[in-house]
Amino acid sequence: MRVASAFVRTRMTSTQMLRGILAATLVLLAACAQRTSAPTGEVFAFALIGDTPYSSGAEDRFEQMLQQINDDPSIRFVLHAGDLKGSAEPCSDQLLRRRLAQFQVVRTALVYTPGDNDWTDCHRAGAGSHHPLERLDALRRLAYPAPGRSFGHLPLALQSQAGAPENAQFTYGRVMFVTLHVTGSNNGLEPWTAPTPAESAALRDEQMAAFRQREAANLAWLGAAFAQASAGEAIAMVVLMHANPGFDLPPGDERRAGFEAIIDALGRLTAQFGRPVLLLHGDGHIFLVDRPLAGGSPSAPNLRRVQAFGYPWTEWIRIEVDPASGAVFRVGVGERHDVIGG
């Protein structure tokens, strides 16, 4: 059993934690702001994928899909919305290394954010009955060995959050892109299975402390990105995370308890921003486009949500960015590529 983290032992409140992380994040973004250049006004495209591959048998199809993306000269980079392995696959370093190596096939750049299968669900027997925080440490070590640099043959320069290298930010063509570590399994609140009943309470305390720490980091990172975009020349924002946060569920439903703060922040910050915001996520495995916060309070009709394909489909979504268009984003599937079945 892993020793409980410092966040279990401390009496720091969630508000104090959030304020501290937000202050550090704002200083970091202001001090090391860097821009991935693209000609002003250029129309470009990027690809969205997620929840793939889910088995060793799907790895060849995954590389075929990446090759399709490589063959589209308009694609500037690829965003992977998490879950690079199936829930029943082993949570091993060997498997992570093999899947992460596949990301390097991309001709341009690939930015990856973690999914629940990649660490928080590793407590399950089918995945090897691991301690999830040990697997998170391994994932960070293997997937983000050089924070500030994406995968791919032409990696992007990224800003990464201190202590959470998976949270990244970059600007391309006057559009700000930001990733958040928000996973499925109710954002990691699904109870972890302890080795013995006697260890359950301590493990749950550790789980909740880790959740609060990650939630505070996500909220600070998102708030700082919106502040920077609002103060600068960004014409739009893209937010990438893994989880479908349950927009269709009523507020207060326990099935979206892990997402309430993120949903509230997205609605408030998007409404204040007033420019197009594209929320990209996986988790649901079915292609979906809608405006889930158009009827919220505050109303945020400028937020458009795109859910990526996932297992059993090996498919990608092409998103075009046209700075001269009022909507900025055009989402398309099947026009310039074919579905890879299986």
Backbone torsions as a table, in degrees:
resi	resn	phi	psi	omega
1	MET	NA	128.9	-179.1
2	ARG	-70.6	141.2	177.3
3	VAL	-65.0	137.4	-178.3
4	ALA	-57.6	143.3	-176.3
5	SER	-71.1	168.7	179.1
6	ALA	-61.8	-26.7	-178.9
7	PHE	-71.5	-19.6	174.3
8	VAL	-75.9	-36.8	-173.7
9	ARG	-83.6	-24.0	-175.9
10	THR	-78.6	158.9	176.4
11	ARG	-106.0	13.4	178.6
12	MET	-61.1	132.9	179.0
13	THR	-77.8	162.5	177.7
14	SER	-61.8	-36.8	-179.8
15	THR	-65.8	-44.3	178.3
16	GLN	-62.8	-41.0	179.7
17	MET	-61.8	-46.0	-178.9
18	LEU	-63.2	-42.4	179.9
19	ARG	-62.4	-42.2	-179.8
20	GLY	-65.2	-44.6	-179.9
21	ILE	-66.9	-40.2	-179.8
22	LEU	-63.0	-43.2	179.8
23	ALA	-61.8	-45.0	179.7
24	ALA	-65.0	-38.1	-179.0
25	THR	-67.2	-42.2	179.2
26	LEU	-63.0	-40.3	177.6
27	VAL	-63.6	-42.6	-179.6
28	LEU	-62.2	-47.3	-178.1
29	LEU	-65.4	-37.8	-179.6
30	ALA	-71.4	-34.8	-174.2
31	ALA	-80.5	-32.2	-173.0
32	CYS	-123.3	29.5	178.8
33	ALA	-57.6	130.2	177.5
34	GLN	-141.2	151.1	-173.6
35	ARG	-124.4	131.0	172.6
36	THR	-84.7	111.1	-167.3
37	SER	-75.5	146.6	171.1
38	ALA	-150.4	144.0	-179.1
39	PRO	-54.8	133.8	178.6
40	THR	-58.5	129.2	178.8
41	GLY	86.1	-3.1	-179.0
42	GLU	-67.9	135.0	170.8
43	VAL	-84.0	126.3	179.5
44	PHE	-140.8	175.3	-179.1
45	ALA	-140.0	157.1	172.3
46	PHE	-138.6	164.3	-177.1
47	ALA	-110.4	143.1	175.4
48	LEU	-115.9	127.5	175.2
49	ILE	-135.2	168.2	176.8
50	GLY	178.9	163.8	177.6
51	ASP	52.4	47.8	-178.5
52	THR	-165.9	145.4	-3.2
53	PRO	-82.6	154.6	-176.2
54	TYR	-108.0	2.0	178.6
55	SER	-162.7	163.8	177.2
56	SER	-63.6	-31.4	178.9
57	GLY	-69.0	-18.3	-179.9
58	ALA	-94.0	-3.2	-175.7
59	GLU	-65.5	-38.8	178.5
60	ASP	-64.5	-43.0	178.4
61	ARG	-64.5	-35.5	177.4
62	PHE	-61.7	-44.4	179.6
63	GLU	-68.8	-32.9	174.0
64	GLN	-61.5	-41.2	178.5
65	MET	-63.8	-43.7	178.0
66	LEU	-61.7	-34.9	177.7
67	GLN	-68.2	-37.5	174.1
68	GLN	-58.4	-43.8	178.6
69	ILE	-63.5	-42.9	178.4
70	ASN	-58.8	-32.1	-176.4
71	ASP	-77.0	-9.9	177.9
72	ASP	-93.4	107.3	-174.6
73	PRO	-67.4	-15.5	-178.8
74	SER	-81.0	-14.1	-177.0
75	ILE	-75.6	122.6	-179.5
76	ARG	-94.9	-25.6	178.3
77	PHE	-167.6	169.3	-178.3
78	VAL	-121.6	137.9	173.9
79	LEU	-112.2	124.5	177.3
80	HIS	-105.3	120.0	-173.1
81	ALA	-86.5	20.2	173.1
82	GLY	97.0	167.9	-171.8
83	ASP	66.8	79.2	175.2
84	LEU	-91.8	7.9	177.9
85	LYS	-149.3	159.4	177.3
86	GLY	-78.0	158.6	-177.2
87	SER	-67.3	-26.3	-179.4
88	ALA	-93.7	-2.0	177.0
89	GLU	-79.2	154.0	-178.6
90	PRO	-66.9	140.8	174.7
91	CYS	-86.7	77.3	-175.7
92	SER	-119.1	153.1	175.3
93	ASP	-60.5	-38.2	-178.2
94	GLN	-59.1	-45.9	-179.8
95	LEU	-67.0	-43.0	178.8
96	LEU	-59.1	-44.9	-179.5
97	ARG	-60.4	-41.0	-177.9
98	ARG	-66.6	-43.0	-179.2
99	ARG	-70.1	-41.0	179.2
100	LEU	-65.0	-33.5	177.2
101	ALA	-63.9	-31.2	178.2
102	GLN	-65.4	-30.1	178.6
103	PHE	-59.9	-27.2	-176.9
104	GLN	-72.5	-7.7	176.6
105	VAL	-67.9	-23.2	-174.5
106	VAL	-62.3	130.5	-177.7
107	ARG	-63.5	-35.2	-176.8
108	THR	-104.5	-103.9	-178.8
109	ALA	-137.9	154.6	175.8
110	LEU	-134.8	129.9	176.4
111	VAL	-112.0	128.9	-173.7
112	TYR	-121.7	135.3	171.9
113	THR	-118.1	142.9	-172.5
114	PRO	-70.7	150.8	172.1
115	GLY	-110.8	174.3	-178.1
116	ASP	-66.6	-35.6	178.9
117	ASN	-61.9	-24.4	-171.7
118	ASP	-79.3	-17.4	176.6
119	TRP	-159.4	-50.4	-169.5
120	THR	-71.2	-24.3	177.2
121	ASP	-90.7	6.8	-177.8
122	CYS	-72.5	-4.9	174.4
123	HIS	-72.0	-18.4	-175.8
124	ARG	-68.9	148.1	-176.4
125	ALA	-59.7	-41.6	-178.4
126	GLY	-64.2	-21.4	180.0
127	ALA	-97.7	-3.7	175.7
128	GLY	117.2	1.3	178.0
129	SER	55.5	47.8	-179.8
130	HIS	-88.8	161.8	169.0
131	HIS	-78.1	120.5	-175.2
132	PRO	-57.8	-36.9	-178.3
133	LEU	-71.2	-28.8	172.2
134	GLU	-65.5	-38.6	178.8
135	ARG	-72.4	-32.3	175.0
136	LEU	-64.5	-42.3	176.5
137	ASP	-58.9	-43.6	179.8
138	ALA	-65.2	-42.1	179.9
139	LEU	-61.7	-44.6	179.1
140	ARG	-63.0	-39.5	-179.6
141	ARG	-65.7	-40.4	-174.9
142	LEU	-86.6	-37.4	-175.1
143	ALA	-88.8	-21.9	-176.5
144	TYR	-131.7	56.0	-177.7
145	PRO	-68.7	-24.4	179.6
146	ALA	-131.1	80.2	-180.0
147	PRO	-52.9	140.1	-176.3
148	GLY	97.8	9.4	-177.9
149	ARG	-144.4	130.5	-180.0
150	SER	-85.0	179.2	170.1
151	PHE	-81.0	173.6	173.3
152	GLY	105.3	167.8	-178.7
153	HIS	-71.7	-27.3	178.5
154	LEU	-125.1	73.3	-171.6
155	PRO	-63.3	147.0	175.0
156	LEU	-83.2	148.1	169.9
157	ALA	-82.7	126.1	-176.1
158	LEU	-119.6	154.2	163.2
159	GLN	-95.3	132.2	-179.3
160	SER	-120.2	146.1	-178.2
161	GLN	-78.1	133.1	178.2
162	ALA	-60.2	128.1	-179.9
163	GLY	85.0	-12.8	178.7
164	ALA	-141.7	72.9	-173.4
165	PRO	-63.3	-16.2	177.9
166	GLU	-72.8	-21.1	175.5
167	ASN	-83.5	114.0	-172.7
168	ALA	-129.3	164.1	179.2
169	GLN	-151.9	140.6	173.6
170	PHE	-154.9	161.6	178.2
171	THR	-120.7	132.5	178.5
172	TYR	-138.1	124.3	177.8
173	GLY	57.9	38.1	178.8
174	ARG	68.2	17.2	173.1
175	VAL	-114.3	127.8	178.4
176	MET	-90.8	131.2	177.8
177	PHE	-112.5	133.3	179.6
178	VAL	-138.4	137.2	177.7
179	THR	-108.6	145.3	178.7
180	LEU	-126.3	140.5	179.2
181	HIS	-87.2	77.5	-179.5
182	VAL	-122.2	112.2	-171.7
183	THR	-107.3	169.3	171.3
184	GLY	-68.0	-164.9	-174.2
185	SER	54.4	45.9	178.4
186	ASN	57.7	41.6	-179.7
187	ASN	59.1	36.9	177.4
188	GLY	83.6	11.9	178.3
189	LEU	-89.8	-11.6	175.0
190	GLU	-57.8	124.5	-172.3
191	PRO	-55.0	135.5	176.9
192	TRP	-80.8	146.2	-179.9
193	THR	-86.1	121.1	-179.8
194	ALA	-83.9	153.4	178.1
195	PRO	-59.2	-36.4	178.0
196	THR	-137.4	154.3	178.0
197	PRO	-56.1	-33.6	-177.9
198	ALA	-65.2	-22.5	-177.6
199	GLU	-95.2	-2.2	-173.8
200	SER	-61.7	-45.5	-176.1
201	ALA	-64.0	-45.2	179.8
202	ALA	-64.0	-39.1	179.5
203	LEU	-66.6	-39.6	178.9
204	ARG	-64.7	-39.8	176.7
205	ASP	-61.2	-42.8	180.0
206	GLU	-65.8	-40.5	178.3
207	GLN	-61.0	-46.3	-177.9
208	MET	-66.7	-38.0	177.9
209	ALA	-64.0	-42.0	178.6
210	ALA	-65.4	-38.3	177.2
211	PHE	-62.3	-46.7	-178.7
212	ARG	-62.5	-39.2	178.9
213	GLN	-64.5	-45.4	-178.7
214	ARG	-68.2	-39.4	178.6
215	GLU	-62.9	-43.4	178.5
216	ALA	-61.8	-41.5	179.1
217	ALA	-64.1	-42.7	179.6
218	ASN	-62.4	-45.4	-178.5
219	LEU	-64.7	-40.1	177.8
220	ALA	-65.3	-43.2	-178.8
221	TRP	-64.9	-42.8	180.0
222	LEU	-66.4	-45.4	-179.9
223	GLY	-62.2	-41.5	179.7
224	ALA	-66.4	-38.1	179.0
225	ALA	-65.2	-44.2	177.6
226	PHE	-63.4	-39.2	179.3
227	ALA	-63.0	-42.9	179.9
228	GLN	-67.7	-41.2	179.6
229	ALA	-65.3	-39.8	-179.1
230	SER	-66.9	-36.2	-177.8
231	ALA	-80.4	-18.3	-176.0
232	GLY	-102.9	-152.9	-175.1
233	GLU	-105.0	17.0	179.6
234	ALA	-62.3	132.3	178.9
235	ILE	-93.0	-13.2	-177.5
236	ALA	-167.1	168.8	176.9
237	MET	-132.9	149.7	172.5
238	VAL	-124.3	127.7	177.9
239	VAL	-113.7	124.0	-179.3
240	LEU	-114.3	127.8	172.6
241	MET	-149.2	174.2	-177.7
242	HIS	-85.9	-47.2	-164.0
243	ALA	-76.6	142.5	160.0
244	ASN	-78.0	112.1	-170.2
245	PRO	-79.9	5.1	175.7
246	GLY	79.3	43.7	177.1
247	PHE	-57.4	-29.2	-176.6
248	ASP	-78.6	-9.9	179.1
249	LEU	-90.4	149.5	-179.5
250	PRO	-71.8	147.7	175.1
251	PRO	-54.6	138.3	-178.8
252	GLY	93.2	-11.6	177.0
253	ASP	-66.1	130.0	-175.4
254	GLU	-62.6	-21.5	-179.8
255	ARG	-72.3	-12.5	175.4
256	ARG	-122.6	22.1	-178.8
257	ALA	-59.7	-35.1	-179.4
258	GLY	-74.6	-7.1	-175.8
259	PHE	-115.2	-7.5	-172.7
260	GLU	-54.7	-47.2	-176.6
261	ALA	-66.5	-37.6	179.2
262	ILE	-68.1	-43.4	178.5
263	ILE	-60.7	-45.4	179.6
264	ASP	-61.3	-44.6	-178.8
265	ALA	-66.1	-41.7	178.4
266	LEU	-60.3	-44.9	-179.7
267	GLY	-63.9	-47.4	-177.3
268	ARG	-66.1	-47.7	-176.5
269	LEU	-69.9	-37.0	178.5
270	THR	-65.8	-43.1	178.9
271	ALA	-61.9	-41.5	179.0
272	GLN	-67.9	-37.0	-178.2
273	PHE	-63.9	-45.1	173.9
274	GLY	75.4	-0.7	178.7
275	ARG	-112.3	168.5	-176.9
276	PRO	-59.7	136.2	175.3
277	VAL	-128.4	130.8	179.2
278	LEU	-113.2	117.2	176.0
279	LEU	-97.7	119.4	-179.7
280	LEU	-112.1	132.5	176.4
281	HIS	-152.9	168.3	175.2
282	GLY	-110.9	-135.3	170.5
283	ASP	83.2	-40.5	-177.5
284	GLY	-88.0	-18.5	174.8
285	HIS	69.8	1.3	-179.2
286	ILE	-122.6	131.4	179.9
287	PHE	-60.4	129.6	-176.3
288	LEU	-149.8	135.8	173.9
289	VAL	-133.1	126.8	177.0
290	ASP	-159.6	-175.1	177.6
291	ARG	-125.9	81.2	-168.5
292	PRO	-70.9	-16.1	-177.8
293	LEU	-109.7	13.5	-178.9
294	ALA	-63.8	-29.5	-179.8
295	GLY	-104.9	17.0	-177.7
296	GLY	-83.1	-175.2	177.2
297	SER	-135.1	104.0	5.2
298	PRO	-75.4	155.1	178.4
299	SER	-71.2	135.6	179.9
300	ALA	-132.2	68.3	179.7
301	PRO	-68.2	-12.5	179.1
302	ASN	-81.7	-1.8	174.7
303	LEU	-95.1	121.9	177.8
304	ARG	-114.4	130.8	-177.3
305	ARG	-105.8	135.9	174.3
306	VAL	-125.9	120.7	174.5
307	GLN	-98.8	131.2	-175.8
308	ALA	-77.4	158.2	167.7
309	PHE	-63.2	163.3	174.2
310	GLY	-159.4	-179.9	-179.8
311	TYR	-46.3	135.1	10.2
312	PRO	-90.0	6.6	-179.9
313	TRP	-91.4	133.3	173.7
314	THR	-106.2	90.3	-169.4
315	GLU	-145.2	156.0	179.6
316	TRP	-130.7	159.1	-178.2
317	ILE	-114.2	132.1	179.2
318	ARG	-100.4	123.8	-179.2
319	ILE	-118.2	119.6	-178.5
320	GLU	-98.2	140.1	178.3
321	VAL	-113.8	118.5	178.9
322	ASP	-122.4	99.8	-177.3
323	PRO	-59.1	-23.0	-178.8
324	ALA	-81.9	-10.4	-179.6
325	SER	-90.3	140.4	178.3
326	GLY	-61.7	-36.6	180.0
327	ALA	-78.3	-22.0	179.4
328	VAL	71.2	-47.7	-172.8
329	PHE	-106.4	139.7	169.8
330	ARG	-125.3	125.8	-175.6
331	VAL	-107.3	127.6	-177.4
332	GLY	-140.2	148.0	176.5
333	VAL	-139.2	134.4	172.2
334	GLY	84.7	-1.1	-178.2
335	GLU	-87.4	-35.7	-176.5
336	ARG	-119.8	9.2	178.0
337	HIS	-158.7	167.1	-177.7
338	ASP	-113.8	153.4	176.2
339	VAL	-69.3	135.8	172.3
340	ILE	-96.3	112.3	-175.6
341	GLY	-79.7	174.9	176.0
342	GLY	113.9	NA	NA
